[in-house]
């Protein structure tokens, strides 16, 4: 192309160059920056020709006989880049063209509430396409340590054992630690039904496909679903989809937080997110450092979790409740141990309690909320301390009582524990069908009084 000099001089030439640049940067332009696949593995492929303009996390388009696919750049070399596909790597072939699309962007909108999307924010609920939000909105960043609002406003979850022993505040990050099949998904659904929030964002990472619809339609229900956005990446999807889903959910939560909403983010589970990180990292050749987990896993976990919490002054907050699947019921698993140090509290679900039929099977002695002091009144704090001491005494003497060595009347405190702790356990039992508790301390006190009256009315 020849630029003819005119009276406008340099300005006219710059205008023409600007139009040419826009054509080359347009995603729909005929000419785009790309490369070709040189090597394919079951989980990744190598592309020559993208290294100079590539950045980690860039999205690429892959054109093949099987159709258009997308992937993400996970490693950059001097001559080649490594791409992890969001679909099946088997669709790629040597010589296929790959084009760089740039960073992945999610632009949420308030109309997304009530919708179910995949990890790439594409609707999967069969409803009309999502309306994009304002693309000019500044991308949220993690608030600085001194610019965040302080956490201190409590709320009720409606789950009695949580509200009594590990009460929560807006902007808190709580982990639900449990082995498989103990009941963590049911507890998360009960917590997601809390009425204290304007918007709920649920990320289902690595879940069984058949349970997603049941979880959303039956457990969450149509009423709560109206203010909920679900991001789903099932266990049969690629590691990249499972890796991307929590970030997409967090981005949606950040949007509503910046709009002033009190947002509840439920992530089930952070362990499967760590597994996806491990699969991608080991595929690039990163060596493991702790039980098969590469070091980058423990770097990416706080990067994600620190994005939750209170926003800056004038915005809302993100209250995050995360399930942590402890492999083999080992609560010192590297992922569980790392996440526990980042969060503001943890709830432990005990398999032994579930086997006894006590649901939710929360162990009040092992569970802790680091912000409980801001939620309890002085009287409630004293009462909970006495309840913990009584339960501890009851559990510590379980073997002695089973052996028949316990003699009533020898220890007044133990006698009280033996009489009241089973009633406390019964009063804390709750299922999703029971509904939320609006005053857990009063409900427990009323249950204990009824048990005492029934015991006093029995013939001696």
FENGIPE-V638207 format. One record per backbone hydrogen bond with DSSP energy under -1.0 kcal/mol. NH is the residue of the N-H (numbers start at 0). CO is the residue of the C=O. E is the energy in kcal/mol with one decimal. If there is no record, write none. Layout:
NH&CO&E  NH&CO&E
//
This chain:
8&5&-1.4  10&7&-1.2  12&8&-1.3  13&9&-2.5  14&10&-1.8  15&11&-1.9  16&12&-2.4  17&13&-2.3  18&14&-2.0  19&15&-2.1  20&16&-2.5  21&17&-2.2  22&18&-1.8  23&19&-2.0  24&20&-2.0  25&21&-1.1  28&25&-1.5  34&97&-2.7  35&47&-2.1  36&95&-2.2  37&45&-2.3  38&45&-1.0  40&43&-3.2  44&82&-2.0  45&38&-2.6  46&80&-2.5  47&35&-2.8  48&78&-1.1  56&72&-2.6  57&54&-2.2  58&101&-3.3  59&70&-2.3  60&98&-3.2  61&68&-3.5  62&96&-2.5  63&66&-1.2  66&63&-1.4  68&61&-2.5  70&59&-1.8  71&83&-2.3  72&57&-2.4  73&81&-2.6  74&81&-1.2  76&79&-2.9  80&46&-2.2  81&74&-2.7  82&44&-3.0  83&71&-2.7  85&69&-2.2  90&87&-1.6  91&88&-2.0  94&36&-2.8  95&92&-2.1  97&34&-2.6  98&60&-2.6  99&32&-1.7  100&58&-3.6  111&108&-2.2  112&109&-1.4  113&227&-3.3  114&111&-1.7  116&229&-3.0  117&121&-2.1  120&117&-2.0  123&115&-2.5  132&106&-2.1  136&133&-1.6  147&143&-1.1  148&310&-2.5  154&167&-1.7  162&158&-2.7  163&159&-1.9  164&160&-1.7  165&161&-1.7  169&152&-2.7  171&168&-1.9  173&319&-2.9  174&344&-1.9  175&321&-3.4  176&346&-3.0  177&323&-2.3  181&178&-1.1  186&182&-1.8  187&183&-2.7  188&184&-2.0  189&185&-1.9  190&186&-2.3  191&187&-2.4  193&190&-1.6  197&261&-1.9  198&261&-1.5  199&226&-2.5  200&263&-3.1  201&228&-2.7  202&265&-3.2  203&230&-2.7  204&267&-2.7  205&232&-3.3  210&207&-1.4  214&210&-2.6  215&211&-2.3  216&212&-2.9  217&213&-2.1  218&213&-1.5  219&214&-2.4  220&215&-1.1  224&220&-2.1  226&223&-1.3  227&224&-1.5  228&199&-2.4  229&114&-2.2  230&201&-3.4  231&116&-2.6  232&203&-2.7  234&206&-2.3  236&233&-1.6  241&237&-1.9  242&238&-2.2  243&239&-2.1  244&240&-1.9  247&243&-2.1  248&244&-2.5  249&245&-2.5  250&246&-2.3  251&247&-2.1  252&248&-2.4  253&249&-2.7  254&250&-1.8  255&251&-1.8  256&252&-2.4  257&253&-2.6  259&256&-1.8  260&255&-2.4  262&316&-2.9  263&198&-2.3  264&318&-3.0  265&200&-2.8  266&320&-2.2  267&202&-2.9  269&322&-2.4  272&268&-1.2  273&269&-1.9  274&270&-2.2  275&271&-1.9  276&272&-2.2  277&273&-2.3  278&274&-2.3  279&275&-2.1  280&276&-2.6  281&277&-2.7  282&278&-1.3  284&281&-1.2  285&280&-2.0  288&292&-2.8  289&292&-1.5  292&289&-2.2  296&293&-1.1  299&295&-2.4  300&296&-1.7  302&298&-1.0  303&299&-1.8  304&300&-2.6  305&301&-2.4  306&303&-1.2  307&304&-1.3  308&317&-1.4  310&315&-1.9  314&311&-1.9  315&256&-3.0  316&260&-1.3  317&308&-2.0  318&262&-3.2  319&171&-1.8  320&264&-3.0  321&173&-2.8  322&266&-2.7  323&175&-3.1  325&177&-2.0  328&325&-1.8  329&326&-1.5  332&329&-1.4  336&332&-3.1  337&333&-2.2  338&334&-2.8  339&335&-2.2  340&336&-1.1  341&338&-1.2  342&338&-2.0  343&172&-2.9  345&367&-2.4  346&174&-3.3  348&176&-2.9  349&360&-2.6  353&349&-1.7  354&350&-2.3  356&353&-1.4  357&352&-2.3  361&359&-2.1  362&347&-2.8  366&362&-1.3  367&345&-2.6  369&343&-2.1  371&368&-1.5  373&370&-1.1  374&371&-1.3  375&371&-2.5  380&376&-2.5  381&377&-1.9  382&378&-2.4  383&379&-2.7  384&380&-2.0  385&381&-1.9  386&382&-2.4  387&383&-2.7  388&384&-2.1  389&385&-2.4  390&386&-2.7  391&387&-2.7  392&388&-2.2  393&389&-2.1  394&390&-2.5  395&391&-2.5  396&392&-1.2  397&394&-1.2  400&396&-2.3  401&397&-2.2  402&398&-1.7  404&399&-2.1  409&406&-1.7  414&410&-2.3  415&411&-2.2  416&412&-2.2  417&413&-2.8  418&414&-1.7  419&415&-2.6  420&416&-2.4  423&419&-2.3  424&420&-2.9  425&421&-2.0  426&422&-2.2  427&423&-1.5  429&358&-2.9  433&430&-1.6  436&157&-2.0  442&438&-2.4  443&439&-2.4  444&440&-2.3  445&441&-2.6  446&442&-2.0  447&443&-2.4  448&444&-2.3  449&445&-2.2  450&446&-1.9  451&447&-2.4  452&448&-2.6  453&449&-2.1  454&450&-2.4  455&451&-2.5  456&452&-1.7
//
